[in-house]
Amino acid sequence: MAAALLANTLYSVGFVLEKRALTSLPEVTIRQPVKLLGLVLRSPLWIGGSLALAAGFGAQLAVYRTLPIAAAQGIFVSGLVLLVLLSARLLGEETTGRERYALGAILLALLMVVLSLKEGSDRVSRDAPYQLILLVCVPSLAAGVWLYGSAERRTRHRHRMPTTGVEYGVAVGLLYGVSSLAIKGVSSYLTSTGLGSAVVGLLRSPYPYLLLFTGAFGLVMSQAALQRCRASLIVPVCTTVTSLYTAVLGTLSFGESLPHDPLRLALRLAGTVLAVAVLLAMPKHDPAPQPPIGAKELTPP
């Protein structure tokens, strides 16, 4: 539990620092990844944020060794409250009433998932068949890259409405969901006896290569999205998708069975359905900026 709360804090601070750094940089784009990396690596504030995220990754490894996947995701998403508070305080971002209700509903949904857990009765799995992991992860990676590219194409339309970043958040969330499954897989090798055998076994698995792919693409995609959109919305969407993806597909892939008690099963399923429904109902566009009071509307002669 302590490691999960520490990971929450580190991730929230890391995202806010990166967003703060990106606001002072020239526009970045995934079509110029080398330029993007060159810009962010010259920013001490961005480097501080990335180090905080890396430390959160280490804490996440410890969590997956001791908690079932569904429990871990429920605790991770509770960090959304801290993220929204930091975004308002340090970035000056304001959420709409509808978005605040949506975030509250997401927290309620993931509280239901946590309440469905029972200490000692939920088995923590250590491994999964590689073929099953690849069958789950490869289509998810393709879907995330395609969705992000589709959102990018729409942003180039001249008369588009301002986007909130929901599509970006879903796309990056799919990549980070795959990354979470890979982290869970890597954590299973930390319990192996002997460092040499653990390293050899890890290199023979798909997990380090999935982490490399999601790390490289996720870095570029998330930075471009963070610069364009509010961190207080895009990160909660990304986190929700990642958590649901990991909780549902990770539980099935790693063989961590669902609760047998009808009440606990109902809580877990209802929480998952509520989170998905809220995500689908969130606004896809920011309201158009209103003209200043007293400004006259220009009409063609």
C-alpha positions, -999 to 999 in steps of 0.1 A, spaced: 0 0 0 28 24 9 46 17 -24 13 23 -43 7 57 -26 44 66 -33 39 57 -70 8 78 -71 27 108 -58 57 104 -80 35 99 -112 14 130 -104 44 152 -97 62 139 -128 33 146 -152 28 181 -138 65 190 -140 66 177 -176 35 197 -185 50 228 -169 82 224 -189 63 217 -222 43 250 -220 76 270 -224 89 250 -253 82 254 -290 55 232 -304 65 195 -305 51 168 -329 54 131 -332 64 136 -368 97 150 -356 107 127 -327 144 136 -327 136 173 -325 111 166 -297 137 147 -277 163 173 -283 140 200 -269 128 182 -238 163 169 -228 175 205 -226 149 214 -200 159 207 -164 123 209 -153 113 182 -178 142 160 -167 130 164 -131 96 152 -141 109 122 -161 130 112 -131 99 113 -109 81 91 -134 110 67 -134 110 64 -96 72 58 -98 80 29 -122 103 14 -95 75 17 -69 51 1 -93 73 -30 -96 71 -35 -58 33 -31 -59 29 -58 -85 49 -83 -64 25 -81 -35 -10 -71 -47 -34 -85 -73 -35 -65 -105 -71 -53 -100 -62 -41 -65 -31 -23 -76 -50 -4 -104 -77 7 -80 -51 23 -57 -31 38 -86 -62 57 -100 -68 72 -66 -39 94 -74 -61 114 -99 -73 136 -70 -37 147 -63 -30 153 -100 -61 175 -104 -51 195 -73 -15 200 -85 -27 209 -120 -50 236 -106 -23 249 -82 8 248 -104 -6 249 -140 -36 271 -135 -59 245 -152 -96 246 -144 -119 216 -149 -156 221 -159 -184 210 -136 -191 180 -159 -155 169 -158 -154 171 -120 -185 150 -118 -169 125 -142 -137 123 -122 -157 118 -91 -176 89 -108 -144 74 -119 -130 74 -83 -163 59 -71 -160 32 -97 -125 23 -87 -134 24 -50 -160 -3 -59 -131 -24 -74 -110 -20 -43 -140 -29 -20 -143 -61 -41 -109 -73 -28 -105 -95 2 -71 -99 18 -58 -135 16 -84 -146 -9 -71 -130 -40 -42 -149 -56 -12 -129 -69 -1 -146 -101 36 -145 -112 35 -155 -148 14 -158 -180 19 -177 -213 39 -156 -237 16 -164 -267 -14 -151 -247 5 -119 -237 14 -112 -273 -21 -120 -285 -35 -93 -261 -7 -67 -265 1 -65 -302 -35 -55 -313 -37 -31 -285 -5 -14 -296 -18 -12 -331 -51 3 -320 -34 29 -298 -10 41 -326 -39 42 -351 -62 62 -327 -35 87 -320 -28 92 -357 -65 97 -363 -67 123 -336 -36 140 -351 -52 142 -385 -83 158 -371 -63 185 -353 -50 197 -387 -85 206 -399 -89 244 -401 -124 247 -386 -121 220 -359 -134 226 -324 -108 228 -296 -101 192 -284 -101 182 -247 -76 154 -255 -98 124 -247 -88 106 -278 -51 113 -271 -56 100 -235 -73 68 -247 -45 61 -273 -16 67 -248 -36 47 -222 -36 17 -244 2 18 -248 7 23 -211 -18 -6 -204 5 -28 -224 35 -14 -205 17 -22 -172 13 -58 -183 50 -59 -192 59 -45 -158 38 -72 -141 57 -98 -162 91 -83 -153 82 -83 -116 77 -121 -118 114 -125 -125 124 -105 -94 115 -135 -73 137 -159 -92 166 -174 -74 199 -163 -89 205 -131 -108 220 -147 -139 190 -171 -144 166 -142 -138 183 -120 -165 184 -148 -190 148 -157 -185 137 -121 -187 156 -116 -220 139 -147 -234 105 -132 -226 86 -106 -246 84 -82 -216 116 -61 -220 108 -56 -257 73 -45 -250 86 -21 -225 111 -7 -250 84 -2 -276 58 14 -253 85 35 -236 98 50 -269 64 55 -286 46 64 -253 72 91 -245 69 108 -279 31 105 -280 25 116 -245 47 147 -247 30 160 -278 -4 153 -263 5 170 -230 16 201 -247 -17 205 -266 -41 195 -239 -49 200 -203 -30 176 -180 -60 176 -156 -80 159 -183 -57 139 -205 -38 122 -177 -70 110 -158 -83 96 -191 -50 79 -199 -48 66 -163 -84 53 -164 -78 34 -197 -45 20 -184 -61 9 -152 -91 -8 -167 -71 -24 -195 -46 -38 -169 -72 -48 -144 -94 -67 -169 -69 -81 -194 -41 -85 -168 -64 -105 -145 -74 -128 -173 -39 -131 -188 -21 -138 -156 -49 -161 -143 -59 -141 -113 -95 -153 -108 -125 -131 -102 -142 -131 -68 -164 -161 -60 -186 -141 -36 -216 -127 -55 -214 -92 -37 -177 -88 -44 -181 -100 -80 -209 -75 -85 -188 -46 -71 -159 -54 -93 -180 -58 -125 -202 -27 -117 -171 -6 -110 -155 -16 -143 -187 -9 -163 -192 25 -145 -157 37 -153 -160 27 -190 -194 44 -192 -181 77 -177 -151 76 -200 -173 73 -231 -196 101 -219 -168 126 -212 -168 157 -235 -146 154 -266 -142 191 -272 -135 222 -251 -161 250 -254 -152 275 -280 -137 307 -266 -162 335 -260 -156 370 -273 -148 397 -247 -178 414 -232 -187 445 -253 -169 433 -284 -189 438 -316 -195 409 -339 -181 415 -373 -205 408 -401 -197 408 -439 -210 438 -458 
